[in-house]
Amino acid sequence: CQQPKNADDAVTCQSCGSRLVLRGRYRPLRMLGQGGFGRTYLALDGDRLDTSCVIKQLLPQQLAGSGLDEARLNKIVELFKQEAMQLSKLGEHPQIPALLAFFEHETRLYLVREFIDGETLWHEVETQGAFTEQQVRLVLAQLLPVLKYIHRHGVIHRDITPVNILRRKRDNKLILIDFGVAKQLTQTSLARPGTKVGTAGYAPL
């Protein structure tokens, strides 16, 4: 909706008529980010005493009208579902957001995950300047055990960037997010060339 202003207790949008509470429990509050085919929202979970959470929304109808071929459209949907699967598998780790729900609602796909209150490492670099050697060592000391954990579970993240690493405010722990391009490691996948994904400058060639 282009004009989503509504009362806090509204159930449907006054502008477009869309339901504002997903599955009767998730109420989006504000948009955190927007990409070509989806949006991310900060939301409240009514079934968990209005605990904050993050909702990622994929818009299949926008995909259909984007001009992309069917194979590419299917790949985008597959990656979205794959993120939910990876979070479900890995989310018990304290430095990986927990998956709370994954569902389809009114032709849209939704992934709901734990909200992490903090800033990205990219934000830190932008506001404080380049990290010192000691700061880099501290980042690696926190992140390498996380990578060891996900690799032990047969998963490769494939998009380790400052934007995908959050520093949680309450304990300064680094949290690895965005498993949308993570890949299940199997002997077959190791031998099979695939679609190039990830962030330019960070993803492997």
ABEGO torsion letter per residue (X at the ends): XABABBBAABABBAAAGBBABBGGABBBABBABBBAABBBBBBBBAAAGGBBBBBBBBBAAAAAAAGBBAAAAAAAAAAAAAAAAAAAAAAABAABBBBABBBBBGGBBBBBBBBBBEBBAAAAAAAAEBBBAAAAAAAAAAAAAAAAAAAAAGBBAGBBBAAABBBBAAAGBBBBBGAAABBBBBAAAAABBBBBBEBBGABBX
